[in-house]
């Protein structure tokens, strides 16, 4: 079943997010199991909503690509991550 990942990372700036995005290249080298990604910034920092095939595939992405990239860039702190099984998915025109 599809997996929803919600992330909140107050310490990340837009510039750092763009550095990670360039380093990890998830848009041109799509990670196994990745289905959907959206990110936005609010007064309290970075927020991300992802849809994955499984929690294991998300964790593999963190372990092998996202985590190493954030370390290389020197990003401080850890995000708050919530993982849930999706009940229904509907994404017309996406």
C-alpha positions in Angstrom: 0.0 0.0 0.0 1.1 3.5 -0.7 2.9 5.4 2.1 2.6 9.0 3.0 5.6 10.9 4.4 5.2 14.3 6.1 8.3 16.1 7.0 8.8 19.4 8.9 12.4 20.7 9.2 12.5 24.2 10.7 16.3 24.7 10.3 16.3 24.4 6.5 16.5 27.5 4.3 15.2 27.7 0.7 18.8 27.9 -0.4 19.8 24.7 1.4 16.7 22.9 0.0 17.8 23.9 -3.5 21.4 22.7 -2.8 20.1 19.3 -1.6 17.7 19.1 -4.6 20.7 19.7 -7.0 22.9 17.2 -5.1 20.4 14.4 -4.8 18.8 14.8 -8.3 15.6 13.1 -7.3 13.8 14.7 -10.3 16.3 13.4 -12.9 17.3 10.2 -11.1 14.0 9.2 -9.5 14.4 7.0 -6.4 12.8 3.6 -6.4 9.3 3.8 -5.0 9.0 7.6 -5.2 5.5 8.6 -6.5 5.0 12.3 -5.6 6.9 15.1 -3.9 5.9 18.6 -2.9 7.7 21.1 -0.7 6.8 24.5 0.7 8.1 27.0 3.2 6.0 28.5 5.9 6.9 30.8 8.8 8.1 27.7 10.7 10.4 26.3 8.1 10.3 23.6 5.4 7.4 21.2 5.0 7.4 18.2 2.6 4.6 15.9 1.5 5.7 12.7 -0.3 4.0 9.6 -1.6 6.1 6.4 -1.7 5.4 2.8 -2.5 6.6 1.7 0.9 8.2 3.1 4.1 11.3 0.9 3.3 11.8 2.6 0.0 11.6 6.1 1.6 14.1 4.9 4.3 16.5 3.6 1.7 16.3 7.0 -0.1 17.1 8.7 3.2 20.0 6.4 4.0 21.6 6.3 0.6 20.9 9.8 -0.9 19.2 12.4 1.3 21.1 11.9 4.5 24.5 11.9 2.8 23.6 15.1 0.9 22.4 17.0 3.9 25.7 16.0 5.7 27.8 17.2 2.7 26.0 20.5 2.7 26.3 20.9 6.5 22.6 21.1 7.4 22.0 21.1 11.1 19.2 19.5 13.1 16.9 16.6 12.2 13.5 16.8 10.6 10.3 15.6 12.2 9.0 12.8 10.0 5.6 11.1 10.1 5.0 8.0 8.1 1.5 6.7 7.5 -0.2 4.1 5.3 -2.3 5.9 2.6 -6.0 5.1 2.8 -6.8 6.5 -0.7 -4.8 8.2 -3.4 -6.4 10.4 -6.1 -4.2 12.6 -8.2 -5.9 13.7 -11.4 -3.9 15.9 -13.8 -0.7 15.3 -11.9 
